[in-house]
Amino acid sequence: MPIEPPATAWRLPDPRTQEQALVGVGADLAPGTLLAAYRSGLFPMPLRRRIGWWSPLERGVLPLDGLLVSRSLRRSCRRFEARVDTAFDAVVAGCAERGEPTWITAQIHEAYRRLFDLGWAHSVETWNADGELVGGLYGVAIGGLFAGESMFHRETDASKVALVALVRLLTSGVDDAASRLLDTQWLTPHLASLGCVEITRDEYLTRLGAALSLPLPPVFRDQNGCDS
């Protein structure tokens, strides 16, 4: 089970009192601060020299019964292997090296590695037949919340296969999948094509409260890694 770190020394803003997506600037990326932020409906993205804390007015989420899996994606799921927590650092590095400006700085990588070491952050990796890491995603699991942070691919559909595997893992062995929350932060055209939708901030925060009261999915109660 995850290890609870020392509580944050910072008072984080209440997103319900804010009228914009950027609700605060400053604080740190200590494990206790990050967990407090996610439990409050916030997530970090660095600004130039400080940390920005965000809570979008319209939040992207993926209903666990709403993932759209095309015929070609089903074939890709058979072609690749998905694993959990066996290459966390490589997944974060892959997300940071997508050939575009990235918010995943060395500071961010280190912060989420600390969460991984404590059992809160996780990776879902996609491996090809040659044993090469070709895609994946990472995020933070707290109770019934999985807060997705980023994903990448080096072969067609590899990141999508990781998402299919994540949804399967979040719903396997639980009878309360409808109350669980897969947060994608923002809605992009790519995510919309996979079934992600937008909900209001107020609805997100209400659903977040319910999700946090749930137990972790079985797969994230063990930090030894597994195949799926």
Protein Blocks (a to p, Z undefined) as FASTA:
>chain_A
ZZdddddfbdcddfklpcbfblbgedjfdfklmmmmmmnopacdddfklccddddfbdcd
ddfklcccdfklmmmmmmpccdehklmmlmmmmmmmnopacfbdfklmmmmmmmmmnopa
ccdddddfkopafbdcddddehjbccdfbdcdfbehklmmmmmmmmmmmmgopaklmmpc
cdehiacfklmmnopacddfklmmmmmmmmmmpccdfklmpcnbpaZZ
